Amino acid sequence: IEGAPYLKKEHYPIFDCANKCGAKGERYIHAHGHIKMMAAAQPFLSGAISKTINLPNEAKVDEIKDCYQLSWTLGLKANALYRDGCKLSQPLSTKSDAKEEADEKLESVEEVLGEAANVKLSDLTAEQVLEAAMAIIERSQDTSFMRQLSRVVQKKSLPFKRRGYTQKASIDGQTVFVRTGEYEDGTLGEIFVDMHKEGATFRSLMNCFAIAVSVGLQYGVPLEEYVEKFTFTRFEPAGMVAGHANIKSATSIIDYIFRMLGYEYLNRTDLVHIITEQQGVGNQFDDSDQNPDETNVYEPGKPVAADNTSGAKKQMSMSVDLSMGVQSDAPSCNVCGHTTIRSGTCYKCLNCGNSMGCS
């Protein structure tokens, strides 16, 4: 609060703390003040006093020596000196690491750009402008600059004729159509969600949700953010998924949509239940469901190479396979509460042997 209006300098000592306060603060309670306060209470205590004696970061060896000497002279049984910043990490700090990093970024930008009066905007590269903007945002105490910067960001609209694909699936008997629109580079730019038996209210909510996601994508919101936020959301309809080659169950329609988008556009194989070779992302789709007869089958006439894997390696491989079966969408066992693992299209409990939904 040093320099605050209407505060007299003679009143500053009332607000002094153990350390310098804020980026501009210079006042603090001297270490001798801590020691003298403890010395006043020491005669009334049988043991030592557990209290930290704070010293500034610039404290020298002689000052530490003086503190121990004064503590002995006044009859203290113990003292605990602590110089600010003497450890790699400390629970209390009046400085912000983020602000220091922002200062370093801004200084590096200023070194590159020189004085603002001698710099032409046409001479700046996109990287320099972005680095300076990020440094200003991190240094700013409010969001005014960030709000002004958001006005500069322009919407990247899709072309009138765009590519994409339509995926039909059924979630617990509810038919869902998800249509996508892509930029020329194949990245996702918009989504549409249509359902078969939804009411007017639910249809409107899903349409508004799809529009909001599409607008965010076109203004630069990463698809990764949407996938992380909306996967594993739980509400009805939920359950078994039919019609998708890789996703076999979902905890909600939103969960299914972003599982599918994460797999198709981000190659998030951890979000699907069956992993197959992808021919590409976006408009490249898997037509394995359209030709069910074209499947690889075992031919008994062909020899099979023997497995030379040792027993230890086999056991490790089995444990890895079991751990891979545990996903964040796996429900808890309804008998013992243990986390279940996927077994085909159902879940089983390794703790009690219970099988959920399958015989």
C-alpha positions as CSV (number, residue, x, y, z in Angstrom):
1,I,0.0,0.0,0.0
2,E,3.0,2.2,-0.2
3,G,2.1,5.3,-2.2
4,A,-1.6,4.8,-1.7
5,P,-3.6,8.1,-1.7
6,Y,-4.8,9.6,1.6
7,L,-2.4,7.4,3.6
8,K,0.2,9.3,5.6
9,K,3.8,8.1,5.7
10,E,3.9,8.2,9.4
11,H,1.2,5.5,9.4
12,Y,3.2,3.1,7.2
13,P,4.7,1.2,10.1
14,I,1.2,0.0,11.1
15,F,0.9,-1.9,7.9
16,D,4.5,-3.3,7.8
17,C,4.7,-7.1,7.1
18,A,7.4,-9.7,7.4
19,N,8.3,-9.3,3.8
20,K,8.3,-6.6,1.2
21,C,4.7,-6.3,-0.2
22,G,3.9,-6.1,-3.8
23,A,6.2,-5.3,-6.8
24,K,7.0,-1.8,-5.5
25,G,7.0,-2.3,-1.8
26,E,10.2,-1.5,0.1
27,R,9.1,-1.6,3.8
28,Y,9.2,-4.7,6.0
29,I,9.7,-5.6,9.7
30,H,13.4,-5.9,10.4
31,A,14.7,-9.2,11.8
32,H,15.7,-7.6,15.0
33,G,12.0,-6.6,15.5
34,H,11.0,-10.3,15.4
35,I,13.8,-11.2,17.8
36,K,12.9,-8.5,20.3
37,M,9.2,-9.5,20.3
38,M,10.1,-13.1,21.0
39,A,12.5,-12.0,23.8
40,A,9.7,-10.2,25.5
41,A,7.6,-13.4,25.6
42,Q,10.5,-15.9,26.3
43,P,10.6,-15.5,30.1
44,F,7.0,-16.6,30.4
45,L,7.5,-19.8,28.4
46,S,9.3,-23.0,29.5
47,G,10.3,-24.1,26.0
48,A,11.5,-22.4,22.9
49,I,9.4,-20.3,20.6
50,S,8.6,-21.7,17.1
51,K,8.5,-18.6,15.0
52,T,10.1,-17.8,11.7
53,I,12.4,-14.7,11.6
54,N,12.1,-13.4,8.1
55,L,15.0,-11.7,6.3
56,P,15.0,-10.1,2.8
57,N,16.6,-11.8,-0.1
58,E,19.5,-9.4,-0.1
59,A,20.5,-10.3,3.5
60,K,24.2,-10.8,4.0
61,V,26.2,-13.2,6.2
62,D,27.0,-10.5,8.8
63,E,23.2,-9.8,9.2
64,I,22.6,-13.5,9.9
65,K,25.5,-13.4,12.4
66,D,24.0,-10.4,14.1
67,C,20.6,-12.1,14.5
68,Y,22.1,-15.1,16.2
69,Q,24.2,-12.9,18.5
70,L,21.2,-10.8,19.4
71,S,19.1,-13.9,20.1
72,W,21.7,-15.2,22.5
73,T,22.1,-11.9,24.2
74,L,18.4,-11.5,24.8
75,G,18.1,-15.1,26.1
76,L,16.1,-16.8,23.4
77,K,16.2,-20.6,23.5
78,A,16.0,-21.0,19.7
79,N,15.4,-19.0,16.6
80,A,14.5,-19.9,13.0
81,L,16.0,-17.6,10.4
82,Y,14.7,-17.7,6.9
83,R,16.0,-15.6,4.0
84,D,13.5,-14.9,1.3
85,G,14.2,-17.1,-1.8
86,C,16.8,-19.3,-0.1
87,K,14.9,-22.5,-1.2
88,L,14.0,-23.7,-4.6
89,S,10.4,-23.5,-3.6
90,Q,8.6,-21.7,-0.8
91,P,5.0,-21.6,0.3
92,L,4.9,-17.8,0.6
93,S,6.0,-15.4,-2.2
94,T,5.1,-11.8,-3.0
95,K,6.3,-12.1,-6.6
96,S,4.6,-13.7,-9.5
97,D,6.6,-16.1,-11.7
98,A,4.2,-15.4,-14.6
99,K,4.8,-11.7,-14.3
100,E,8.6,-12.3,-14.4
101,E,8.2,-14.5,-17.5
102,A,6.1,-11.8,-19.1
103,D,8.7,-9.2,-18.3
104,E,11.4,-11.3,-19.9
105,K,9.3,-11.8,-23.0
106,L,8.6,-8.1,-23.2
107,E,12.2,-7.2,-22.8
108,S,13.2,-9.6,-25.6
109,V,10.6,-8.1,-27.8
110,E,11.8,-4.6,-27.0
111,E,15.3,-5.6,-27.8
112,V,14.3,-6.9,-31.2
113,L,12.0,-4.0,-32.0
114,G,14.0,-1.1,-30.5
115,E,12.3,2.1,-29.8
116,A,8.7,2.3,-30.8
117,A,9.2,5.6,-32.6
118,N,11.7,4.1,-35.0
119,V,9.6,0.9,-35.8
120,K,7.3,0.6,-38.8
121,L,4.4,-1.7,-38.5
122,S,5.2,-3.1,-42.0
123,D,8.6,-4.2,-40.7
124,L,7.1,-6.4,-37.9
125,T,6.7,-10.1,-38.4
126,A,3.6,-12.0,-37.3
127,E,5.7,-13.8,-34.6
128,Q,6.9,-10.5,-33.1
129,V,3.4,-9.1,-33.0
130,L,2.1,-12.3,-31.3
131,E,4.9,-12.4,-28.8
132,A,4.4,-8.8,-27.8
133,A,0.7,-9.3,-27.5
134,M,1.1,-12.3,-25.3
135,A,3.6,-10.4,-23.1
136,I,1.2,-7.5,-22.7
137,I,-1.7,-9.9,-21.8
138,E,0.3,-11.6,-19.1
139,R,1.4,-8.2,-17.7
140,S,-2.0,-6.7,-17.8
141,Q,-4.0,-6.5,-14.5
142,D,-7.4,-6.5,-16.2
143,T,-9.0,-7.9,-19.3
144,S,-9.5,-4.7,-21.3
145,F,-6.6,-5.4,-23.6
146,M,-7.7,-9.0,-24.1
147,R,-11.2,-7.8,-25.0
148,Q,-9.8,-5.3,-27.5
149,L,-7.6,-8.0,-29.0
150,S,-10.5,-10.3,-29.4
151,R,-12.1,-7.8,-31.7
152,V,-9.1,-8.1,-34.1
153,V,-9.6,-11.8,-34.5
154,Q,-11.7,-12.4,-37.6
155,K,-14.0,-15.2,-38.2
156,K,-12.6,-17.7,-40.7
157,S,-15.7,-18.7,-42.6
158,L,-15.9,-21.9,-44.6
159,P,-16.2,-21.8,-48.4
160,F,-19.7,-22.0,-49.9
161,K,-18.9,-25.5,-51.3
162,R,-17.2,-27.5,-48.6
163,R,-16.3,-31.0,-47.9
164,G,-17.3,-33.2,-45.0
165,Y,-19.0,-36.4,-44.1
166,T,-22.3,-37.6,-42.5
167,Q,-22.2,-40.3,-39.8
168,K,-25.3,-42.1,-38.9
169,A,-25.5,-44.0,-35.6
170,S,-27.9,-45.2,-32.9
171,I,-27.4,-44.5,-29.2
172,D,-29.7,-46.6,-27.1
173,G,-32.2,-46.8,-29.9
174,Q,-32.0,-43.0,-30.7
175,T,-30.9,-42.3,-34.2
176,V,-28.3,-39.5,-34.5
177,F,-26.9,-37.9,-37.7
178,V,-23.7,-35.9,-37.3
179,R,-22.6,-33.9,-40.4
180,T,-19.3,-32.0,-40.6
181,G,-18.0,-29.2,-42.7
182,E,-14.3,-28.9,-43.4
183,Y,-11.8,-26.3,-44.6
184,E,-9.7,-26.9,-47.7
185,D,-6.9,-28.2,-45.5
186,G,-9.2,-30.9,-44.0
187,T,-9.6,-29.3,-40.6
188,L,-13.0,-29.2,-38.9
189,G,-15.0,-26.0,-39.3
190,E,-18.6,-26.8,-38.4
191,I,-20.9,-29.5,-37.2
192,F,-24.6,-30.2,-37.6
193,V,-26.6,-32.6,-35.3
194,D,-29.9,-34.1,-36.4
195,M,-31.9,-36.7,-34.4
196,H,-34.8,-38.9,-35.3
197,K,-37.3,-38.8,-32.4
198,E,-36.3,-35.7,-30.5
199,G,-38.9,-33.1,-29.4
200,A,-38.9,-29.5,-30.5
201,T,-37.1,-28.3,-27.4
202,F,-34.3,-30.9,-27.5
203,R,-33.9,-30.3,-31.3
204,S,-33.5,-26.6,-30.8
205,L,-31.0,-27.1,-28.0
206,M,-28.9,-29.4,-30.1
207,N,-29.0,-27.1,-33.0
208,C,-28.0,-24.1,-30.9
209,F,-25.2,-26.2,-29.4
210,A,-23.9,-27.2,-32.8
211,I,-24.0,-23.6,-33.9
212,A,-22.1,-22.5,-30.8
213,V,-19.4,-25.1,-31.4
214,S,-19.2,-24.2,-35.1
215,V,-18.7,-20.5,-34.4
216,G,-16.0,-21.3,-31.8
217,L,-14.2,-23.4,-34.4
218,Q,-14.3,-20.7,-37.0
219,Y,-12.9,-18.1,-34.5
220,G,-10.0,-20.4,-33.7
221,V,-11.1,-22.4,-30.6
222,P,-9.0,-25.6,-30.8
223,L,-11.0,-28.8,-31.4
224,E,-8.9,-30.4,-28.6
225,E,-10.5,-28.1,-26.1
226,Y,-14.0,-29.2,-27.1
227,V,-13.0,-32.9,-27.0
228,E,-11.5,-32.6,-23.5
229,K,-14.5,-30.6,-22.1
230,F,-17.4,-32.7,-23.5
231,T,-16.2,-36.3,-23.6
232,F,-17.6,-38.5,-20.8
233,T,-20.5,-36.2,-20.0
234,R,-23.4,-38.3,-18.7
235,F,-27.1,-37.9,-19.5
236,E,-29.8,-39.8,-21.3
237,P,-30.0,-41.1,-24.0
238,A,-26.9,-43.2,-23.3
239,G,-25.7,-46.7,-23.7
240,M,-24.8,-49.0,-26.6
241,V,-23.9,-47.4,-30.0
242,A,-24.8,-49.1,-33.2
243,G,-23.7,-47.9,-36.7
244,H,-20.2,-46.7,-35.9
245,A,-17.2,-49.0,-36.6
246,N,-15.1,-47.8,-33.7
247,I,-17.4,-46.4,-30.9
248,K,-19.6,-49.0,-29.3
249,S,-20.9,-47.2,-26.2
250,A,-21.3,-43.6,-25.1
251,T,-22.4,-41.9,-21.9
252,S,-24.4,-39.3,-23.8
253,I,-25.0,-37.9,-27.2
254,I,-22.5,-35.2,-26.6
255,D,-20.0,-37.8,-25.5
256,Y,-20.5,-39.7,-28.7
257,I,-20.2,-36.7,-30.9
258,F,-16.9,-35.6,-29.5
259,R,-15.5,-39.1,-29.2
260,M,-16.2,-39.4,-33.0
261,L,-14.7,-35.9,-33.8
262,G,-11.7,-36.6,-31.6
263,Y,-11.0,-39.9,-33.4
264,E,-11.7,-38.7,-36.9
265,Y,-9.8,-35.3,-36.8
266,L,-7.3,-35.7,-33.9
267,N,-6.6,-39.4,-34.1
268,R,-7.6,-39.9,-30.5
269,T,-7.6,-43.7,-30.4
270,D,-8.0,-43.6,-26.6
271,L,-11.6,-42.5,-27.0
272,V,-12.8,-45.4,-29.1
273,H,-13.4,-49.1,-28.3
274,I,-12.2,-50.7,-31.5
275,I,-9.1,-49.4,-33.2
276,T,-8.7,-49.8,-37.0
277,E,-6.4,-48.3,-39.6
278,Q,-7.7,-44.9,-40.6
279,Q,-7.5,-44.0,-44.3
280,G,-7.4,-40.3,-43.3
281,V,-9.3,-37.8,-41.3
282,G,-12.5,-35.9,-42.1
283,N,-13.9,-36.9,-45.5
284,Q,-12.0,-40.2,-45.6
285,F,-14.4,-42.6,-43.9
286,D,-14.2,-46.3,-43.2
287,D,-16.7,-48.3,-45.2
288,S,-16.1,-51.6,-43.5
289,D,-19.7,-51.8,-42.3
290,Q,-20.9,-51.6,-45.9
291,N,-19.0,-54.8,-46.9
292,P,-19.3,-57.2,-44.0
293,D,-18.3,-60.2,-46.1
294,E,-14.8,-58.8,-46.8
295,T,-13.2,-59.7,-43.5
296,N,-10.0,-61.5,-42.7
297,V,-10.6,-65.0,-41.5
298,Y,-8.2,-67.7,-40.2
299,E,-7.2,-70.3,-42.7
300,P,-6.3,-73.6,-41.0
301,G,-4.0,-74.7,-43.7
302,K,-1.4,-72.0,-43.1
303,P,1.4,-72.5,-40.5
304,V,1.5,-70.2,-37.6
305,A,4.9,-69.0,-36.2
306,A,5.6,-70.1,-32.6
307,D,5.6,-67.5,-29.9
308,N,9.1,-67.2,-28.4
309,T,8.0,-64.7,-25.8
310,S,9.2,-65.6,-22.3
311,G,6.8,-66.1,-19.4
312,A,7.7,-62.8,-17.7
313,K,7.2,-60.9,-20.9
314,K,3.8,-62.6,-21.4
315,Q,2.7,-61.7,-17.9
316,M,3.8,-58.1,-18.4
317,S,1.9,-58.0,-21.7
318,M,-1.2,-59.3,-20.1
319,S,-1.0,-56.7,-17.3
320,V,-0.6,-54.0,-19.9
321,D,-3.6,-55.3,-21.9
322,L,-5.7,-55.2,-18.7
323,S,-4.6,-51.7,-17.8
324,M,-5.4,-50.5,-21.3
325,G,-9.0,-51.9,-20.8
326,V,-9.6,-49.4,-18.0
327,Q,-11.0,-46.2,-19.4
328,S,-12.3,-43.1,-17.7
329,D,-15.9,-44.0,-18.9
330,A,-15.8,-47.4,-17.2
331,P,-18.6,-47.6,-14.6
332,S,-18.0,-48.8,-11.1
333,C,-19.0,-52.4,-10.2
334,N,-22.6,-52.5,-8.8
335,V,-21.5,-55.2,-6.3
336,C,-18.2,-54.1,-4.8
337,G,-17.7,-50.6,-6.3
338,H,-14.3,-51.5,-7.9
339,T,-13.5,-50.0,-11.3
340,T,-14.5,-52.3,-14.1
341,I,-12.8,-53.0,-17.4
342,R,-14.2,-53.5,-20.8
343,S,-15.0,-57.0,-21.9
344,G,-16.2,-56.9,-25.5
345,T,-19.3,-54.6,-25.4
346,C,-19.8,-55.1,-21.7
347,Y,-17.8,-54.5,-18.4
348,K,-16.4,-57.0,-15.9
349,C,-15.0,-56.5,-12.5
350,L,-11.6,-58.0,-11.7
351,N,-12.1,-57.7,-8.0
352,C,-15.2,-59.8,-7.5
353,G,-15.8,-61.3,-10.9
354,N,-19.1,-59.6,-11.5
355,S,-20.2,-59.1,-15.1
356,M,-22.3,-56.0,-15.9
357,G,-24.8,-56.6,-18.6
358,C,-23.5,-59.9,-19.9
359,S,-23.8,-63.5,-18.8
